[in-house]
Amino acid sequence: MTDSSRPPQRWTNIGLPTLGTVLIIGLWWGITRVFSIEPFFLPAPPDVVESFLKIPQDLFKHAGVTLLETVIGFGIATVGAILLAILLAASRTVERMTFPAIAGINAVPKVALAPLLLIWVGIEPEAKVLMAILLCFFPILVATMAGLSSTPADLGEMARSLSASWWQTFIRVRLPWALPQIFIGLKVATSLAIIGAIIGEVVQPSQGLGYVISSSGQSADTPLAFAALTLLAVMGAALFYAMVGLERILVPWARSISS
């Protein structure tokens, strides 16, 4: 496909996602109307908007709490996972010795740890942040290790032929080559960080959108729960596309290769 036959970039980046969102909302609205579904079971988009407009400030306040927990947990998990992956990549022996234990820990259902966090940490925000860290740490770690271990052998040999040190090879060859894979893990981890924060808020309800969803379930206020879920969807999309934008800035060559 030639450049002249390609759709405008603005339409691709903005128009298509907007159209897809409108179609999904329209399908959702149409299903509630065609099948005459009561708002208690599945509220229509106007019911959700009406519920949101009743307490917008409170919902934004709870959304801010959830967003803060998510960003802090995601940030800590990103730094910790990348640093650990670098340490493991520095020694093949250490990697083989520790990776089975890491895989085993990752297999533990994180939801099962939520009651234990209540004992260890209490109902403080730290428990929600810790849950976010637990859910998004391992995808970033695995993606980073996969990227660091996928460097072509000829590039490593070329670096050694130029008498480059391990650190120089890592900075100039292995890390740039691993960045696309790292960003795959980061984009997956954005939604997992939100899920972790919400799990913590539902298990230990005090504030946040998880608390709103839990309390609305107890009061049978389904439109309010959907309003909170909509804010979570917007939050997840914003964080995902923030990673996409950062990837385009830091790894522009990967995009040009794939296009």
One Martini backbone bead per residue (centre of mass of N, CA, C, O) as a GRO file, in nm:
protein
  259
    1MET     BB    1   0.094   0.038   0.025
    2THR     BB    2   0.068   0.350  -0.031
    3ASP     BB    3   0.073   0.662   0.099
    4SER     BB    4  -0.182   0.772  -0.066
    5SER     BB    5  -0.374   0.513   0.034
    6ARG     BB    6  -0.367   0.606   0.309
    7PRO     BB    7  -0.498   0.694   0.584
    8PRO     BB    8  -0.528   0.927   0.789
    9GLN     BB    9  -0.375   0.960   1.089
   10ARG     BB   10  -0.607   1.090   1.252
   11TRP     BB   11  -0.816   0.873   1.184
   12THR     BB   12  -0.658   0.633   1.301
   13ASN     BB   13  -0.611   0.756   1.602
   14ILE     BB   14  -0.920   0.884   1.645
   15GLY     BB   15  -1.162   0.795   1.467
   16LEU     BB   16  -1.171   0.485   1.511
   17PRO     BB   17  -1.197   0.476   1.823
   18THR     BB   18  -1.452   0.651   1.830
   19LEU     BB   19  -1.631   0.472   1.654
   20GLY     BB   20  -1.609   0.218   1.830
   21THR     BB   21  -1.736   0.343   2.085
   22VAL     BB   22  -2.008   0.423   1.958
   23LEU     BB   23  -2.090   0.136   1.872
   24ILE     BB   24  -2.090   0.008   2.154
   25ILE     BB   25  -2.299   0.198   2.282
   26GLY     BB   26  -2.522   0.141   2.073
   27LEU     BB   27  -2.543  -0.164   2.128
   28TRP     BB   28  -2.609  -0.142   2.425
   29TRP     BB   29  -2.865   0.029   2.392
   30GLY     BB   30  -3.016  -0.163   2.197
   31ILE     BB   31  -3.039  -0.407   2.388
   32THR     BB   32  -3.208  -0.267   2.612
   33ARG     BB   33  -3.447  -0.201   2.418
   34VAL     BB   34  -3.522  -0.466   2.270
   35PHE     BB   35  -3.526  -0.639   2.563
   36SER     BB   36  -3.622  -0.476   2.808
   37ILE     BB   37  -3.405  -0.397   3.021
   38GLU     BB   38  -3.345  -0.359   3.333
   39PRO     BB   39  -3.142  -0.153   3.522
   40PHE     BB   40  -3.071  -0.368   3.737
   41PHE     BB   41  -2.920  -0.548   3.517
   42LEU     BB   42  -2.903  -0.325   3.253
   43PRO     BB   43  -2.802  -0.030   3.194
   44ALA     BB   44  -2.834   0.239   3.024
   45PRO     BB   45  -2.653   0.505   2.931
   46PRO     BB   46  -2.851   0.719   3.058
   47ASP     BB   47  -2.845   0.592   3.343
   48VAL     BB   48  -2.544   0.636   3.391
   49VAL     BB   49  -2.538   0.942   3.354
   50GLU     BB   50  -2.743   1.008   3.575
   51SER     BB   51  -2.579   0.881   3.806
   52PHE     BB   52  -2.327   1.058   3.769
   53LEU     BB   53  -2.473   1.348   3.801
   54LYS     BB   54  -2.537   1.321   4.106
   55ILE     BB   55  -2.201   1.242   4.187
   56PRO     BB   56  -1.931   1.359   4.048
   57GLN     BB   57  -1.734   1.438   4.275
   58ASP     BB   58  -1.721   1.164   4.419
   59LEU     BB   59  -1.624   0.997   4.175
   60PHE     BB   60  -1.364   1.160   4.124
   61LYS     BB   61  -1.243   1.110   4.400
   62HIS     BB   62  -1.230   0.799   4.376
   63ALA     BB   63  -1.068   0.798   4.112
   64GLY     BB   64  -0.816   0.935   4.230
   65VAL     BB   65  -0.746   0.711   4.427
   66THR     BB   66  -0.715   0.482   4.220
   67LEU     BB   67  -0.503   0.621   4.042
   68LEU     BB   68  -0.284   0.652   4.255
   69GLU     BB   69  -0.252   0.352   4.324
   70THR     BB   70  -0.184   0.264   4.035
   71VAL     BB   71   0.065   0.441   3.973
   72ILE     BB   72   0.238   0.353   4.209
   73GLY     BB   73   0.233   0.049   4.155
   74PHE     BB   74   0.339   0.064   3.864
   75GLY     BB   75   0.606   0.209   3.922
   76ILE     BB   76   0.730   0.006   4.120
   77ALA     BB   77   0.708  -0.242   3.933
   78THR     BB   78   0.879  -0.136   3.703
   79VAL     BB   79   1.144  -0.087   3.849
   80GLY     BB   80   1.174  -0.366   3.987
   81ALA     BB   81   1.151  -0.551   3.734
   82ILE     BB   82   1.383  -0.432   3.565
   83LEU     BB   83   1.609  -0.469   3.772
   84LEU     BB   84   1.576  -0.775   3.805
   85ALA     BB   85   1.620  -0.846   3.506
   86ILE     BB   86   1.908  -0.739   3.491
   87LEU     BB   87   2.028  -0.923   3.708
   88LEU     BB   88   1.950  -1.190   3.566
   89ALA     BB   89   2.093  -1.121   3.287
   90ALA     BB   90   2.392  -1.117   3.406
   91SER     BB   91   2.308  -1.426   3.494
   92ARG     BB   92   2.240  -1.742   3.397
   93THR     BB   93   2.252  -1.890   3.666
   94VAL     BB   94   2.057  -1.713   3.828
   95GLU     BB   95   1.817  -1.742   3.641
   96ARG     BB   96   1.786  -2.058   3.664
   97MET     BB   97   1.759  -2.055   3.982
   98THR     BB   98   1.501  -1.834   4.008
   99PHE     BB   99   1.267  -1.868   3.797
  100PRO     BB  100   1.094  -2.094   3.922
  101ALA     BB  101   1.013  -1.924   4.170
  102ILE     BB  102   0.879  -1.696   4.015
  103ALA     BB  103   0.667  -1.870   3.873
  104GLY     BB  104   0.536  -1.974   4.133
  105ILE     BB  105   0.450  -1.701   4.250
  106ASN     BB  106   0.277  -1.616   4.001
  107ALA     BB  107   0.064  -1.862   4.041
  108VAL     BB  108  -0.050  -1.714   4.265
  109PRO     BB  109  -0.336  -1.601   4.370
  110LYS     BB  110  -0.394  -1.271   4.443
  111VAL     BB  111  -0.672  -1.286   4.583
  112ALA     BB  112  -0.568  -1.470   4.821
  113LEU     BB  113  -0.393  -1.223   4.948
  114ALA     BB  114  -0.592  -1.008   5.050
  115PRO     BB  115  -0.648  -1.107   5.346
  116LEU     BB  116  -0.346  -1.089   5.428
  117LEU     BB  117  -0.314  -0.783   5.388
  118LEU     BB  118  -0.507  -0.711   5.617
  119ILE     BB  119  -0.307  -0.820   5.833
  120TRP     BB  120  -0.033  -0.681   5.751
  121VAL     BB  121  -0.153  -0.371   5.673
  122GLY     BB  122  -0.453  -0.329   5.631
  123ILE     BB  123  -0.666  -0.043   5.523
  124GLU     BB  124  -0.460   0.088   5.382
  125PRO     BB  125  -0.334   0.203   5.081
  126GLU     BB  126  -0.093   0.003   5.070
  127ALA     BB  127  -0.261  -0.250   4.998
  128LYS     BB  128  -0.347  -0.157   4.714
  129VAL     BB  129  -0.065  -0.111   4.601
  130LEU     BB  130   0.037  -0.400   4.648
  131MET     BB  131  -0.168  -0.536   4.462
  132ALA     BB  132  -0.076  -0.389   4.206
  133ILE     BB  133   0.211  -0.496   4.210
  134LEU     BB  134   0.150  -0.803   4.197
  135LEU     BB  135   0.001  -0.797   3.912
  136CYS     BB  136   0.237  -0.621   3.735
  137PHE     BB  137   0.524  -0.738   3.780
  138PHE     BB  138   0.553  -1.008   3.610
  139PRO     BB  139   0.500  -0.910   3.319
  140ILE     BB  140   0.744  -0.720   3.316
  141LEU     BB  141   0.962  -0.923   3.383
  142VAL     BB  142   0.916  -1.125   3.150
  143ALA     BB  143   0.942  -0.920   2.916
  144THR     BB  144   1.228  -0.822   2.983
  145MET     BB  145   1.370  -1.097   2.972
  146ALA     BB  146   1.289  -1.161   2.682
  147GLY     BB  147   1.429  -0.915   2.554
  148LEU     BB  148   1.724  -0.962   2.669
  149SER     BB  149   1.733  -1.273   2.537
  150SER     BB  150   1.684  -1.170   2.210
  151THR     BB  151   1.957  -1.109   2.123
  152PRO     BB  152   2.145  -1.122   1.872
  153ALA     BB  153   2.445  -1.277   1.826
  154ASP     BB  154   2.579  -1.077   1.621
  155LEU     BB  155   2.565  -0.828   1.805
  156GLY     BB  156   2.738  -0.939   2.035
  157GLU     BB  157   2.990  -0.997   1.861
  158MET     BB  158   3.033  -0.708   1.765
  159ALA     BB  159   3.076  -0.583   2.045
  160ARG     BB  160   3.323  -0.762   2.117
  161SER     BB  161   3.500  -0.673   1.870
  162LEU     BB  162   3.490  -0.366   2.005
  163SER     BB  163   3.547  -0.392   2.319
  164ALA     BB  164   3.292  -0.414   2.480
  165SER     BB  165   3.134  -0.396   2.751
  166TRP     BB  166   2.876  -0.513   2.923
  167TRP     BB  167   2.743  -0.233   2.967
  168GLN     BB  168   2.765  -0.129   2.675
  169THR     BB  169   2.603  -0.360   2.551
  170PHE     BB  170   2.348  -0.314   2.710
  171ILE     BB  171   2.285  -0.012   2.635
  172ARG     BB  172   2.335  -0.037   2.301
  173VAL     BB  173   2.182  -0.329   2.257
  174ARG     BB  174   1.989  -0.485   2.455
  175LEU     BB  175   1.791  -0.261   2.545
  176PRO     BB  176   1.688  -0.159   2.268
  177TRP     BB  177   1.592  -0.446   2.178
  178ALA     BB  178   1.388  -0.477   2.439
  179LEU     BB  179   1.176  -0.245   2.439
  180PRO     BB  180   0.929  -0.364   2.289
  181GLN     BB  181   0.884  -0.589   2.501
  182ILE     BB  182   0.854  -0.409   2.748
  183PHE     BB  183   0.597  -0.256   2.641
  184ILE     BB  184   0.415  -0.495   2.646
  185GLY     BB  185   0.421  -0.529   2.952
  186LEU     BB  186   0.322  -0.242   3.023
  187LYS     BB  187   0.045  -0.255   2.877
  188VAL     BB  188  -0.061  -0.494   3.040
  189ALA     BB  189  -0.009  -0.367   3.334
  190THR     BB  190  -0.215  -0.137   3.348
  191SER     BB  191  -0.471  -0.312   3.395
  192LEU     BB  192  -0.359  -0.476   3.638
  193ALA     BB  193  -0.327  -0.240   3.832
  194ILE     BB  194  -0.627  -0.173   3.848
  195ILE     BB  195  -0.722  -0.448   3.946
  196GLY     BB  196  -0.560  -0.449   4.207
  197ALA     BB  197  -0.687  -0.199   4.334
  198ILE     BB  198  -0.980  -0.306   4.328
  199ILE     BB  199  -0.944  -0.552   4.500
  200GLY     BB  200  -0.856  -0.397   4.751
  201GLU     BB  201  -1.123  -0.222   4.770
  202VAL     BB  202  -1.326  -0.460   4.795
  203VAL     BB  203  -1.200  -0.609   5.040
  204GLN     BB  204  -1.118  -0.294   5.153
  205PRO     BB  205  -1.356  -0.084   5.211
  206SER     BB  206  -1.326   0.296   5.184
  207GLN     BB  207  -1.206   0.374   4.891
  208GLY     BB  208  -1.292   0.416   4.575
  209LEU     BB  209  -1.423   0.241   4.308
  210GLY     BB  210  -1.447  -0.027   4.459
  211TYR     BB  211  -1.629   0.086   4.678
  212VAL     BB  212  -1.859   0.173   4.491
  213ILE     BB  213  -1.922  -0.109   4.380
  214SER     BB  214  -1.978  -0.246   4.651
  215SER     BB  215  -2.204  -0.049   4.757
  216SER     BB  216  -2.393  -0.074   4.504
  217GLY     BB  217  -2.449  -0.378   4.545
  218GLN     BB  218  -2.587  -0.348   4.827
  219SER     BB  219  -2.804  -0.122   4.694
  220ALA     BB  220  -2.882  -0.191   4.392
  221ASP     BB  221  -2.689   0.022   4.210
  222THR     BB  222  -2.615  -0.030   3.894
  223PRO     BB  223  -2.557   0.246   3.757
  224LEU     BB  224  -2.326   0.322   3.952
  225ALA     BB  225  -2.142   0.086   3.882
  226PHE     BB  226  -2.119   0.168   3.578
  227ALA     BB  227  -1.992   0.441   3.629
  228ALA     BB  228  -1.735   0.324   3.757
  229LEU     BB  229  -1.658   0.142   3.517
  230THR     BB  230  -1.625   0.372   3.313
  231LEU     BB  231  -1.391   0.511   3.459
  232LEU     BB  232  -1.205   0.264   3.439
  233ALA     BB  233  -1.195   0.253   3.131
  234VAL     BB  234  -1.073   0.532   3.091
  235MET     BB  235  -0.823   0.484   3.261
  236GLY     BB  236  -0.709   0.244   3.101
  237ALA     BB  237  -0.686   0.389   2.827
  238ALA     BB  238  -0.497   0.616   2.920
  239LEU     BB  239  -0.260   0.437   3.016
  240PHE     BB  240  -0.215   0.284   2.756
  241TYR     BB  241  -0.166   0.542   2.570
  242ALA     BB  242   0.074   0.639   2.732
  243MET     BB  243   0.255   0.398   2.650
  244VAL     BB  244   0.234   0.440   2.348
  245GLY     BB  245   0.360   0.723   2.344
  246LEU     BB  246   0.627   0.642   2.480
  247GLU     BB  247   0.708   0.439   2.264
  248ARG     BB  248   0.722   0.643   2.024
  249ILE     BB  249   0.956   0.803   2.154
  250LEU     BB  250   1.168   0.561   2.233
  251VAL     BB  251   1.056   0.359   1.969
  252PRO     BB  252   1.046   0.452   1.652
  253TRP     BB  253   1.183   0.211   1.492
  254ALA     BB  254   0.970  -0.010   1.550
  255ARG     BB  255   0.739   0.123   1.388
  256SER     BB  256   0.885   0.133   1.108
  257ILE     BB  257   0.921  -0.176   1.081
  258SER     BB  258   0.605  -0.261   1.116
  259SER     BB  259   0.489  -0.071   0.865
   0.00000   0.00000   0.00000
